[in-house]
Amino acid sequence: MPRDKTVSHEKIVKAAMREFQEKGFEQASMKAVADAVGMTSAALYRHFASKQDMFSALVQPALDELKAWKDRHIASSYDALAQNSTDVLWDFNAEWSDARIVLDVMYAQPEAFRLLICCARGTPYEHFIHDMIEESTDSMLRFLQACQERGAAARNVTRDEMHMLVSAYCAALLQPIEHGYAKSDAERYLKTMVDFFTPGWRMITGL
């Protein structure tokens, strides 16, 4: 009876996830993954061409989901601004609430996001958080300008100031993933964080 290659691949993925989580990318070993699933290193390389290829396979689908959510989030924010229904921007349960990036996206693949946040040193993804903050800073500055153009009393904030605000906000939002909180605990924590930061964001945007 031929071996089920799908089952073998699933076992490799689970073993690779454990190896990267326990040791980080730099110290992780392809041989250790092969040993964990009872195959030779040569057989493992038929599934993944390199350790980097293996790591990418674990995290790239999560990044694709994140980008899709962020695109929807940005579009929804501008729609709310155009329709003068900006109160919904601060609704914790709205699908484009900032907390949903963690609860609906990251908690769908928590292990992959923990790799990105905690275990990616030595990979092209090691600046994941920095890149996320930079992108969010520029996005928020553009949104502030749109608020001003629609007559909102949005603050004039420098990029450095916005970068510091976004850095603090992102650091708070990512804590549940970084520390491995259960989703129910994360939801309670994030509700507190969003309630804390929302008055500041409303002041900055004039909304």
C-alpha positions as CSV (number, residue, x, y, z in Angstrom):
1,M,0.0,0.0,0.0
2,P,1.5,3.4,-1.0
3,R,2.3,5.8,1.8
4,D,-0.1,8.8,2.3
5,K,2.2,11.7,1.5
6,T,-0.4,14.2,2.8
7,V,-0.3,12.6,6.2
8,S,3.5,12.7,6.1
9,H,3.5,16.4,5.1
10,E,1.1,17.3,8.0
11,K,3.4,15.5,10.5
12,I,6.3,17.5,9.1
13,V,4.5,20.8,9.4
14,K,3.6,20.0,13.1
15,A,7.1,19.0,13.9
16,A,8.6,22.0,12.2
17,M,6.2,24.3,14.1
18,R,7.4,22.8,17.4
19,E,11.0,23.0,16.4
20,F,10.8,26.7,15.4
21,Q,8.8,27.6,18.4
22,E,11.1,25.9,20.9
23,K,14.4,27.0,19.3
24,G,13.7,30.0,17.0
25,F,14.7,29.9,13.3
26,E,18.4,30.3,13.8
27,Q,18.8,27.4,16.1
28,A,16.2,25.1,14.5
29,S,17.4,22.1,12.7
30,M,16.1,20.4,9.6
31,K,17.6,17.1,10.9
32,A,15.7,17.5,14.2
33,V,12.5,17.9,12.2
34,A,13.3,14.8,10.2
35,D,14.1,12.8,13.3
36,A,10.9,13.9,14.9
37,V,8.8,12.4,12.1
38,G,11.0,9.4,11.5
39,M,12.4,10.2,8.1
40,T,15.8,10.9,6.6
41,S,17.0,14.4,6.0
42,A,17.0,13.6,2.2
43,A,13.3,12.6,2.4
44,L,12.5,15.8,4.3
45,Y,14.2,17.9,1.6
46,R,11.7,16.5,-0.9
47,H,9.0,18.4,1.0
48,F,11.0,21.6,1.7
49,A,14.0,22.8,-0.2
50,S,15.5,24.6,2.8
51,K,14.9,25.6,6.4
52,Q,13.9,29.0,5.1
53,D,11.4,27.4,2.7
54,M,9.9,25.5,5.6
55,F,9.6,28.6,7.8
56,S,8.0,30.5,4.9
57,A,5.5,27.8,4.3
58,L,4.4,28.1,8.0
59,V,3.9,31.8,8.1
60,Q,3.1,33.1,4.6
61,P,-0.5,31.9,4.5
62,A,-1.0,33.9,7.8
63,L,0.6,37.0,6.3
64,D,-1.7,36.7,3.2
65,E,-4.8,36.6,5.5
66,L,-3.4,39.6,7.5
67,K,-3.0,41.6,4.3
68,A,-6.5,40.8,3.1
69,W,-7.9,41.9,6.5
70,K,-5.9,45.1,6.6
71,D,-7.1,46.0,3.0
72,R,-10.7,45.5,4.1
73,H,-10.1,47.4,7.4
74,I,-8.7,50.5,5.5
75,A,-11.5,50.4,2.9
76,S,-14.2,50.2,5.7
77,S,-12.6,53.1,7.6
78,Y,-12.8,55.4,4.6
79,D,-16.3,54.3,3.8
80,A,-17.4,55.1,7.4
81,L,-15.7,58.5,7.1
82,A,-17.4,59.2,3.8
83,Q,-20.8,58.2,5.2
84,N,-20.3,60.3,8.3
85,S,-20.8,57.1,10.4
86,T,-17.5,57.2,12.2
87,D,-18.9,56.1,15.6
88,V,-18.7,52.5,14.2
89,L,-14.9,52.9,14.0
90,W,-14.7,52.7,17.8
91,D,-17.1,49.7,18.2
92,F,-15.1,46.8,19.6
93,N,-17.3,44.3,18.0
94,A,-17.4,45.8,14.5
95,E,-15.6,43.6,12.0
96,W,-13.0,46.3,11.2
97,S,-12.3,47.1,14.9
98,D,-8.5,47.0,15.5
99,A,-9.0,44.2,18.0
100,R,-10.3,42.0,15.3
101,I,-6.9,41.9,13.6
102,V,-5.9,39.8,16.6
103,L,-9.1,38.0,17.5
104,D,-10.3,37.1,14.0
105,V,-7.0,36.9,12.1
106,M,-4.2,36.1,14.4
107,Y,-6.2,33.7,16.6
108,A,-7.2,31.8,13.5
109,Q,-3.4,30.9,13.1
110,P,-1.9,31.8,16.5
111,E,1.2,29.5,16.1
112,A,2.1,31.1,12.8
113,F,1.9,34.6,14.2
114,R,3.8,33.7,17.3
115,L,6.6,32.5,14.9
116,L,6.5,35.9,13.2
117,I,6.6,37.8,16.5
118,C,8.9,35.7,18.5
119,C,10.9,33.3,16.4
120,A,11.7,34.9,13.0
121,R,15.3,36.2,13.7
122,G,17.5,35.3,10.7
123,T,14.6,35.2,8.3
124,P,13.2,37.9,5.9
125,Y,10.3,38.1,8.4
126,E,12.4,39.2,11.4
127,H,11.2,42.8,11.1
128,F,7.6,41.9,10.9
129,I,6.5,44.1,13.8
130,H,8.7,47.0,12.7
131,D,7.3,46.8,9.1
132,M,3.7,46.6,10.5
133,I,4.3,49.7,12.5
134,E,5.8,51.6,9.6
135,E,2.9,50.7,7.3
136,S,0.3,51.5,10.0
137,T,2.0,54.9,10.7
138,D,1.8,55.9,7.1
139,S,-1.8,54.6,6.8
140,M,-2.9,56.5,9.9
141,L,-1.3,59.8,8.6
142,R,-3.2,59.4,5.4
143,F,-6.4,58.9,7.3
144,L,-5.8,62.0,9.4
145,Q,-5.4,64.0,6.3
146,A,-8.7,62.6,4.9
147,C,-10.3,63.5,8.3
148,Q,-9.0,67.1,8.0
149,E,-10.2,67.3,4.4
150,R,-13.7,66.4,5.5
151,G,-13.7,69.1,8.2
152,A,-12.9,67.0,11.3
153,A,-10.8,68.7,14.0
154,A,-7.9,66.2,13.4
155,R,-4.6,67.1,15.0
156,N,-1.5,68.0,13.0
157,V,0.8,65.2,14.1
158,T,4.4,64.6,12.9
159,R,5.4,61.3,11.5
160,D,7.7,60.7,14.5
161,E,4.8,61.4,16.9
162,M,2.5,59.1,15.0
163,H,5.2,56.4,14.9
164,M,5.4,56.5,18.7
165,L,1.6,56.3,19.1
166,V,1.3,53.4,16.7
167,S,4.2,51.6,18.2
168,A,2.6,51.7,21.7
169,Y,-0.7,50.6,20.3
170,C,0.6,47.7,18.2
171,A,2.8,46.5,21.1
172,A,-0.3,46.4,23.3
173,L,-2.4,44.6,20.7
174,L,0.2,41.9,20.1
175,Q,0.7,41.0,23.7
176,P,-1.8,38.1,23.8
177,I,-0.2,36.3,20.8
178,E,3.3,37.0,22.1
179,H,2.5,35.5,25.5
180,G,0.2,32.7,24.3
181,Y,-3.0,33.8,26.0
182,A,-6.1,31.8,25.5
183,K,-8.5,33.5,23.1
184,S,-11.1,34.2,25.8
185,D,-8.4,35.9,27.9
186,A,-7.1,37.8,24.9
187,E,-10.6,39.2,24.2
188,R,-11.0,40.5,27.7
189,Y,-7.5,42.0,27.6
190,L,-8.0,43.6,24.1
191,K,-11.3,45.1,25.2
192,T,-9.5,46.9,28.0
193,M,-6.7,48.1,25.6
194,V,-9.2,49.4,23.0
195,D,-11.2,51.2,25.7
196,F,-8.0,52.7,27.0
197,F,-6.6,53.9,23.6
198,T,-9.9,54.9,21.9
199,P,-10.3,58.3,23.6
200,G,-6.8,59.2,22.4
201,W,-7.5,58.1,18.8
202,R,-10.7,60.1,18.8
203,M,-8.8,63.2,20.0
204,I,-6.2,62.7,17.3
205,T,-8.6,62.2,14.5
206,G,-11.2,64.7,15.6
207,L,-13.9,62.0,15.3
